[in-house]
Structure formats: C-alpha cells, structure tokens
Amino acid sequence: MSQSNFVAKMGIGFQSVNGIENGQTKPLALGLKQIQVLVHQMGDRGKDLLIKYFPE
C-alpha cells in the first residue's frame, strides 16, 4: 500500500505517517486497531506484517 493510499484510508497527514515510520511517534490504540484492519484487508500481502506487528 502506498503512503498516499494509507494516509487517505487512515485520515491522517503525511507528517504523522512519517513520524510513525521514523519511530518518532506511536499511534494511539484506536489508530493501531485501524492499521491492523487495513493490513488484514491486504490479504496475503499483509500476512507478514500481521505476524510481525500484531501477533495473536
């Protein structure tokens, strides 16, 4: 998923995404849940991300 697509789906700005990617900020719990849902919707492409960042 492109950063532009991610920003549009999450409803946040590029600055926020860059801060998260660079480890400067962390998303709130609600934001993490939204990210988990988006990654899950990616199907097989998001499988590794789910395992790494959202272990059950």
Secondary structure, 3 states (H helix, E strand, C coil): CCHHHHHHHHCCCHHHHHHHHCCCCCCCHHHHHHHHHHHHHCHHHHHHHHHHHCCC
